[in-house]
Amino acid sequence: MIPSKAFYMIRHGETEANAARIMAGSMDTPLTEKGRLQAKDVQRVVENLEIKPQTLVHSHLSRARDTARIINEVLGAPMYENPDLGEFHAGEWEGVPYEECNRIFYGWETPPGGETPDEFTNRIQRGKSHSLESYDGPVLIVCHGGVFRGFGRIYGLDVPGVFKNCHLYEFQPDPDNSVFPWRVWSYGFDQEDFREESSVFRDAIQAKACA
């Protein structure tokens, strides 16, 4: 299982595919100017963290790598690439408008020519385990919205795909929680000192505990 260590995780900035409202998946779609500015805004957030990331790990896709590079301008931390942290491979749904495949954000289907949910979840588990076992922490993982969902699925959580671009999440070990061994906090980049418990993870944990 994934080591129960403190870490941060963030979705990349807005991409051309996000702006066009089409499914990107494993396609390499670049950041928009807005996406680059979002990553710049995160610099202020990480500068104000009491405990700053010591290492950045990003997926092999340029939208995650470029977001990590921009954030790291104020940290100067070692950066590593891990393809296992890439987005869900959506097969024939890649390049398709959200409206035609938006059920993928709230359920688990195997797209034609894409990954199965189990293949994706196993890949995310490898990537997360390697990132937390191999590098000095806390680690900041710069990845994709689907990775948040896949991470929750490892623990049987039904986490919806509602993660905004460049919103930072902090995972703190919660050894008393038998469902999910972290407590999750979210940060808003509009207010550098704004921090609240993530309702997305909290609600998913409560739903699993009551099931």
C-alpha positions in Angstrom: 0.0 0.0 0.0 1.0 3.6 -0.4 3.2 5.0 2.5 1.1 7.1 4.8 3.4 10.2 4.6 2.5 13.9 4.3 2.5 15.2 0.8 1.0 17.8 -1.5 -0.8 17.2 -4.8 -2.1 19.6 -7.5 -3.7 19.4 -10.9 -2.0 21.2 -13.7 -3.0 24.6 -15.0 -5.6 25.2 -17.7 -4.8 23.6 -21.1 -6.0 24.2 -24.6 -8.1 21.1 -24.3 -9.7 22.3 -21.0 -10.5 25.7 -22.6 -12.1 23.9 -25.6 -13.9 21.6 -23.3 -12.7 18.4 -24.9 -11.3 15.2 -23.3 -7.5 15.2 -23.2 -6.7 12.0 -21.4 -3.3 10.8 -22.5 -3.0 13.4 -25.3 -0.3 16.0 -24.8 -2.1 19.4 -24.7 -0.2 22.6 -23.8 -1.0 25.1 -21.1 -2.9 28.2 -22.1 -1.7 31.6 -21.0 -4.3 31.4 -18.3 -2.9 28.1 -17.2 0.6 29.6 -16.9 -0.8 32.4 -14.8 -2.6 30.0 -12.6 0.7 28.2 -11.9 2.3 31.6 -11.2 -0.5 32.2 -8.6 0.4 29.0 -6.9 3.9 30.3 -6.3 2.4 32.7 -3.7 0.6 29.8 -2.0 3.7 27.5 -1.7 5.8 30.5 -0.5 3.4 30.8 2.4 3.3 27.2 3.4 4.7 26.5 6.9 6.2 23.2 5.6 7.3 23.6 2.0 7.7 20.8 -0.6 11.2 19.4 -0.8 10.7 17.5 -4.0 8.4 17.8 -7.0 7.3 14.8 -9.0 5.3 15.4 -12.2 3.8 13.2 -15.0 5.4 12.9 -18.4 2.8 15.1 -20.0 3.9 18.7 -20.8 0.9 20.3 -19.0 2.0 18.8 -15.7 5.8 19.3 -16.3 5.4 22.9 -17.3 3.1 23.6 -14.3 5.7 22.0 -12.0 8.5 24.1 -13.5 6.6 27.3 -13.0 5.8 26.5 -9.4 9.3 25.4 -8.7 10.7 28.8 -9.7 10.2 29.9 -6.1 11.2 26.5 -4.5 14.3 25.4 -6.4 13.6 21.8 -5.4 14.7 18.7 -7.3 12.2 17.6 -9.9 11.5 14.1 -11.2 9.2 12.7 -13.9 7.0 9.6 -13.4 4.8 8.4 -16.3 2.7 6.3 -13.9 1.2 9.6 -12.7 -0.2 10.4 -16.2 -3.9 11.0 -16.9 -6.4 8.2 -17.6 -5.9 6.9 -21.1 -9.4 7.5 -22.5 -8.8 5.8 -25.9 -11.4 6.9 -28.5 -12.9 9.4 -26.2 -9.8 11.6 -26.3 -10.5 14.7 -28.3 -14.2 14.3 -27.8 -16.3 17.1 -26.3 -17.0 16.8 -22.6 -20.8 16.6 -23.2 -20.4 13.4 -25.1 -18.3 11.6 -22.5 -18.8 13.5 -19.2 -20.0 10.3 -17.5 -16.3 9.4 -17.2 -15.9 12.1 -14.5 -18.5 10.4 -12.2 -18.2 6.7 -12.9 -15.7 4.2 -14.0 -16.0 2.9 -17.6 -13.4 1.4 -20.0 -13.4 3.7 -23.0 -13.0 2.0 -26.4 -9.2 1.5 -26.9 -8.5 2.9 -23.4 -7.3 1.8 -20.0 -9.5 -0.3 -17.7 -10.2 1.3 -14.3 -8.1 -1.4 -12.7 -5.2 -0.8 -15.0 -5.4 2.9 -14.2 -5.7 2.5 -10.5 -2.8 0.0 -10.3 -0.7 2.5 -12.3 -1.5 5.3 -9.9 -0.7 3.2 -6.9 2.8 2.4 -8.4 3.4 6.1 -9.2 2.3 7.3 -5.8 4.2 4.6 -3.9 7.4 5.3 -5.8 7.1 9.1 -5.3 6.6 8.8 -1.5 9.2 6.1 -1.0 12.0 7.4 -3.1 12.3 11.1 -2.5 12.7 13.6 0.3 9.4 14.9 1.5 7.1 16.4 1.7 6.7 15.7 -2.0 4.5 17.9 -4.3 2.9 15.7 -7.0 1.9 17.7 -10.1 -0.6 15.6 -12.0 -4.1 15.4 -13.4 -7.7 15.4 -12.2 -8.1 11.7 -13.0 -5.2 10.9 -10.7 -7.1 12.3 -7.7 -10.0 10.0 -8.6 -7.7 7.0 -9.1 -6.0 7.7 -5.8 -9.3 7.6 -4.0 -10.4 4.4 -5.8 -7.4 2.6 -4.4 -9.1 2.9 -1.0 -12.6 2.3 -2.3 -13.6 6.0 -2.3 -16.0 7.4 -4.9 -14.3 10.7 -5.6 -16.0 12.7 -8.3 -14.0 14.5 -11.0 -14.4 18.0 -9.7 -10.8 19.1 -9.1 -10.0 22.6 -10.4 -6.9 23.5 -12.2 -4.0 24.5 -10.0 -5.8 24.2 -6.6 -3.3 22.8 -4.1 -4.2 19.9 -1.8 -2.3 18.8 1.4 -2.5 15.3 2.6 -1.7 14.8 6.3 -1.4 11.3 7.8 -4.5 10.4 9.8 -3.7 7.0 11.5 -7.0 6.9 13.3 -8.9 6.8 10.0 -9.4 3.2 8.9 -10.9 4.1 5.6 -8.4 6.6 4.2 -5.1 7.2 6.1 -4.9 10.9 5.3 -6.8 14.1 6.2 -7.0 16.3 3.2 -6.8 20.1 3.1 -7.3 22.4 0.1 -5.8 25.8 -0.6 -7.2 28.6 -2.8 -4.7 30.7 -4.8 -6.9 33.8 -4.5 -6.0 34.0 -0.8 -2.6 32.8 0.1 -3.5 31.9 3.7 -6.8 30.3 2.8 -6.9 26.6 3.9 -9.9 24.4 4.6 -10.6 20.7 4.8 -11.4 19.2 1.4 -15.2 18.5 1.3 -14.7 16.3 -1.8 -12.5 13.8 0.1 -14.3 14.3 3.5 -17.6 13.4 1.9 -16.2 10.4 0.0 -14.6 9.1 3.2 -17.8 9.5 5.2 -19.8 7.7 2.5 -17.4 4.8 2.5 -17.4 4.6 6.3 -21.2 4.5 6.4 -21.6 2.0 3.6 
